[in-house]
Amino acid sequence: MGRSEEGKNGKAGELRDSLDRSIEYLRVSVTDRCNLRCRYCMPPEGVPRKSHDDILRYEEIVRAVRAVVPLGLTRVRLTGGEPLVRPGLPDLVRMLGAVEGLRDVALTTNGQLLAQYARPLRDAGLRRINVSLDTLQADRYREITMGGEIGPVFEGLAAARQVGFSPIKINAVVIRGMNDDEAADFARLTLDEPYDVRFIELMPMGEVGLWSPEAVVPEEETRAAVEALGPLERAPTPATSRGGEAWRLPGARGTVAFISPVSQPFCDECNRLRLTADGKLRPCLLSDRSVDLRAVLRAGACDSYIRAAFAEAACAKPDAHRLREGVTCPTRTPMTAIGG
């Protein structure tokens, strides 16, 4: 299975890919189910639901993480689908928090259930949270999410602040003709609130049908709309951030960042693998290659075999995506089945 646990050029035991990038970050999808149907993420008819037995148990996720932490894994982010629709998620946060050597556990959510879970998640040890929110307009939110209500998201953000989450990041995917006129409105949020707003370029995910090169709003356009409010000044960028420096409007409490994988790709900095809800290790968001970790875990394999599966996935990481070369749909898998 792949190469040995020794890094190509790094320290013995480090998890590194074939380009000598250190793999320190694992995004874990805990479910493929979601309580929204965002038009760029999931087909309108939804996706076939996987059976309960297909989905990794919390104990299996923790087992895998514990096995790989000695190879340099330091960060885990929980995603979905929508992770908060899976019962008992604070229990998983608590279990991961007990893994010696794991420094950071974070969560990405659509915010629909955040008001309910903010306190239990905080009490379980979660400290960082990202909320996906692509519009500040109720009618437009219903359109983008195929019927969702925006009110619970604002309630969730308020609850997250109240219980002490910091930072709270807001992820906004910018789509031409849909919400590209709201960049300044999102940036205004940071003037009075300590939110970190991240503008994300639309990426081609699966065969949802929304994506086209024309729908992508390049970073320079979004930045120009934000700078109409005032000059941007560099702000401290957390060490956990990749692909987007933090910026601050004059006197603002929060920050903005531009995550631009299409116009400003940052593949050379990629330090992550993805674990899908059904136990597939994916080396790259925009590739359908995967390693079946679930089979390894359910075969009762020892840690060395789990680490070998991670090493195989790391070795399969491409040097970069091929969007600039005209490969417009490099993966046929919708985002909800991969994990954001």
Summary of the structure (lengths in Angstrom):
residues: 340
radius of gyration: 19.3
end to end distance: 26.9
largest distance: 57.7
contacts: 1166
relative contact order: 0.17
helix: 34%
strand: 17%
